[in-house]
């Protein structure tokens, strides 16, 4: 597959997420897909995780800000937004909005996602949901108006 074809597959995955189209994942994700960050194995596990995200964040949306392809891998810098309106991993809805930028890397095999990795700031995500708060020392080190 060409680099542009690989990038198109990743764009299609993001589009499917934004449309909450779990069926499209059957076409673009390998049955034995591995999500290394979340320790998910298999297409069905990924679809179950995605369904949980859609229930937890009613207006979940992803925007690709950068995309790079090399060999069989595609990297994206992606902005994710949403409002916590449903239970998320045991956390009752907070009604709070979040914005998160992360970097995802995917390996493409035979036109399908075979593996995925993600790097994101989980601490900031939980802070935005109001689950955690900085200590007094943390507030001095990381003032709210600096981002």
Residue pairs with C-beta under 8 A, 6 or more apart in sequence:
1 9
1 72
1 108
1 110
1 111
3 69
3 70
4 69
5 111
6 69
6 72
6 73
6 74
6 108
7 67
7 69
7 74
9 28
9 74
9 108
9 111
9 112
9 113
10 64
10 67
10 74
10 76
10 106
10 108
10 113
11 64
11 67
12 24
12 28
13 25
13 28
13 29
13 106
13 113
14 62
14 64
14 76
14 78
15 21
15 24
16 22
16 24
16 25
16 28
17 50
17 60
17 62
18 60
18 61
18 62
20 50
20 54
22 47
22 50
22 51
25 43
25 46
25 47
25 50
26 43
27 112
28 111
28 112
28 113
29 43
29 46
29 112
29 113
30 43
30 109
30 110
30 112
30 113
30 114
31 42
31 43
32 41
32 42
32 43
32 114
33 40
33 41
33 42
33 43
33 46
33 112
33 113
33 114
33 115
33 116
34 40
34 41
34 114
34 115
34 116
35 41
35 45
35 46
35 49
35 115
35 116
35 118
36 115
36 116
36 117
36 118
37 116
37 117
37 118
37 119
38 49
38 118
40 46
40 49
52 88
53 60
53 88
54 60
55 86
55 87
56 84
56 85
56 86
56 87
56 88
56 89
56 93
57 82
57 83
57 84
57 85
57 86
57 88
57 98
58 82
58 83
58 85
58 86
59 81
59 82
59 83
59 85
60 80
60 81
60 82
61 80
61 81
61 82
62 78
62 79
62 80
63 78
63 79
63 80
63 81
64 76
64 77
64 78
65 76
65 77
65 78
65 79
65 101
66 75
66 76
66 77
67 74
67 75
67 76
67 77
68 74
68 75
68 76
69 75
72 107
72 108
72 109
73 105
73 106
73 107
73 108
74 105
74 106
74 108
75 103
75 104
75 105
75 106
76 103
76 104
76 106
77 101
77 102
77 103
78 101
78 102
78 103
78 104
79 99
79 100
79 101
80 98
80 99
80 100
80 101
80 102
81 97
81 98
81 99
81 100
82 97
82 98
83 95
83 96
83 97
83 98
84 91
84 93
84 94
84 95
84 96
84 97
84 98
84 129
85 93
85 95
86 93
87 93
88 129
91 129
91 131
94 129
94 130
94 131
96 128
96 129
96 130
97 128
98 125
98 128
98 129
99 128
100 120
100 121
100 124
100 125
100 128
101 120
101 121
102 118
102 119
102 120
102 121
103 118
103 119
103 120
104 116
104 117
104 118
104 119
105 116
105 117
105 118
106 113
106 114
106 115
106 116
106 117
107 113
107 114
107 115
107 116
108 114
123 132
126 132
127 133
127 134
134 141
134 142
